[in-house]
Amino acid sequence: MPARCRRYEGDPGGRLRVAPQGLGGGVEMAEKLLMDRFKGALIGCAVGDALGAPVEGLPPEEIALEYGRVTTYSDGRFGAGRVTSNTQMAVALAQSILEMGRGDREHVGRVFGRWIKASDDGIKEARGVGRACATASRRLSEGTSPDESGVPSAGCGAATRAAPVGLRYYHEPDSLRRTASEQARLTHTDPAAAAGAVAVALAVSLGVRDEGAVDRTSFVEEIAGFVRNINPVLSGKIACLSDFLGASPEDGFDFFGNGGHVMEAVPGALFAFIRSPYDFEESVVIAASAGGDSSSLGAIAGAVSGAFNGLDAIPGRLKDPLEGRDYIESVAFRIYTLTPASGHKKR
């Protein structure tokens, strides 16, 4: 464990004993639960994104004065319940997976190119898109090779959209690592960005496979170990989460950060999740209230918590007015049908 990690002793074991029903209860129950988690991951990503977007860029002190905690959608920025490029690119990635049946780097690149071109042509706005994602997507739209489209950035854009990879390959860790890394490099060439995308995809997959009563220390160690060979620095910072299981949001974000750099956004979002793994609302509220790149923090925390807790655990007041809810749910279900768990049944 890196020496700079600070130890909090309030919750030494890291194991939560209160959890929802696991994957038992027969084949039909397990199938229903998995479908709910697939939907929860993508809807959770969108909910966290839309919750954090109106306050993005504000310092946490200002958010606290104005809102207390960000618990409902507000009209700032793009409008209440409306998503940003975090969700838009996650859906675009999911659409490519659906079209090809798998992760295909070149096809993902074409989909990203079509997405940004639609925005540039005034058809559908790419909201709040970061520089790396915008620049690379335009290059892809103009025919640049996927080998050359990415920019030297360690922003978190590749991580915020990674949930569909964790769903499609929740049962295949090698394919998950490869696909998450390849889609990251389309826009971000820094290895830290790829590591962040892999970390988020793995966290989502662990949620899908959760049996209840997650051991939070083991969860952290598994993610840190999984990305160590991609970027040991991000791995080390993720490992520090084990020392912050009992930390306040203020202390946690003081250490992990709340910015759009992957070294802050991914550990920060995982911190928001790991404080309360079985309380979706608490996780996304903590992320959205952190200030900084609050939409990205919310999107990642929401995707991971949604995978663990499922669609039914997301409050109606957050999912019902969400932009594109029905379509996002349908995308999640169709990804589910690509996996062995579904038996490839058509519904």
C-alpha positions, 0 to 999 in steps of 0.5 A, spaced: 500 500 500 502 506 498 505 510 504 501 516 502 495 513 503 491 515 510 488 510 514 481 510 517 480 505 522 472 506 523 470 500 519 476 495 519 473 489 516 471 492 510 465 487 509 458 489 509 453 484 512 447 488 509 445 486 502 440 484 497 438 477 495 444 474 491 444 470 485 440 464 488 433 462 487 433 458 481 434 460 474 428 464 472 430 468 479 437 469 477 435 471 470 431 476 472 436 479 477 441 479 472 437 483 467 435 488 472 443 489 473 444 490 466 439 495 466 441 498 472 448 499 470 446 503 464 440 507 467 445 508 473 450 511 469 445 516 465 442 518 472 449 520 475 451 524 469 444 528 469 444 529 477 452 532 476 451 535 470 448 542 472 453 543 478 459 541 474 465 546 475 462 548 482 467 548 488 463 543 493 463 549 498 458 552 493 454 546 492 453 545 499 451 552 500 446 552 494 443 545 494 446 542 501 446 535 497 445 534 490 439 530 491 434 532 485 435 534 478 436 541 476 435 546 470 442 548 470 446 547 464 442 542 459 436 542 463 433 537 468 434 530 467 438 531 461 445 527 460 451 529 457 456 526 452 458 521 458 452 517 457 451 519 449 458 516 448 456 510 453 450 509 449 454 509 442 459 504 444 453 500 446 450 501 440 456 498 436 457 492 441 450 490 439 451 491 431 457 487 431 455 482 437 462 484 440 467 489 441 470 491 435 475 497 435 474 500 428 466 499 428 466 503 435 470 508 431 465 509 426 460 510 431 463 515 435 465 519 428 457 519 426 456 521 433 460 527 433 458 529 426 451 529 427 452 534 433 456 538 428 451 538 423 446 540 428 442 534 428 443 532 435 448 536 440 454 532 443 453 535 450 459 537 454 464 533 450 471 534 452 477 536 448 480 529 447 473 526 445 471 531 441 478 532 437 478 524 436 471 523 434 472 528 429 478 525 426 474 518 426 469 522 422 474 525 417 477 518 416 483 518 420 485 511 422 483 508 429 491 507 430 492 515 429 485 518 432 487 518 439 490 524 443 495 524 448 490 525 454 489 522 461 482 525 461 476 520 464 472 520 458 474 513 456 472 511 463 465 514 463 463 510 457 466 503 459 460 500 462 457 497 456 464 493 456 463 491 463 456 488 461 458 485 455 464 481 458 462 480 465 464 473 464 470 474 460 475 478 464 481 478 458 476 480 453 473 485 458 480 488 458 482 488 451 475 491 449 476 497 454 483 498 452 481 498 445 475 503 445 479 508 450 485 508 445 480 511 440 480 517 443 485 517 449 492 514 448 495 515 455 495 508 458 492 511 464 486 513 460 486 505 458 487 503 465 481 507 468 476 504 462 478 497 464 477 499 472 470 501 471 468 496 466 471 491 471 467 494 477 461 494 473 462 486 471 463 485 479 457 488 480 453 484 475 456 477 478 455 480 486 453 475 490 451 480 496 455 482 502 461 484 498 468 485 501 470 492 499 477 490 501 477 485 496 473 489 491 478 494 491 484 489 491 481 486 485 480 492 481 487 495 483 491 488 481 487 488 474 490 494 472 496 494 475 500 492 468 496 497 464 498 503 469 501 502 476 500 509 478 492 509 477 493 502 480 496 504 486 491 510 487 485 505 487 488 501 492 488 507 497 481 506 497 481 500 502 484 506 507 478 510 506 472 505 507 470 509 513 472 516 511 467 522 510 466 525 503 470 531 504 476 527 506 475 522 501 475 527 495 480 531 498 485 525 497 482 522 491 480 529 487 474 531 483 477 533 477 476 530 470 483 527 470 482 519 470 487 519 476 482 523 480 475 521 477 476 514 477 478 513 484 473 519 486 467 515 483 469 508 486 470 512 493 463 515 492 460 508 490 464 504 496 462 508 501 455 505 501 455 499 495 448 497 496 445 504 497 444 507 489 442 514 491 447 515 496 453 513 492 450 518 486 449 524 491 455 523 494 459 523 487 454 529 484 455 533 490 463 533 490 464 538 485 469 539 480 467 534 474 461 532 478 457 529 471 463 524 470 464 522 477 456 521 477 456 517 471 461 512 473 459 511 480 452 510 478 454 505 473 457 501 478 452 502 483 447 500 478 450 494 476 450 492 484 443 494 485 439 493 479 434 498 476 429 497 481 434 500 486 434 507 483 429 511 485 423 513 481 424 520 481 431 519 478 429 514 473 422 516 471 424 523 468 431 521 465 432 523 458 432 517 454 430 512 459 426 507 455 431 507 449 437 506 454 433 500 458 432 497 451 440 497 449 441 494 456 437 489 455 439 487 448 446 487 451 444 482 456 441 477 450 448 477 447 451 474 454 451 466 456 446 468 461 440 470 457 441 463 453 440 468 447 432 468 448 428 473 444 423 477 448 
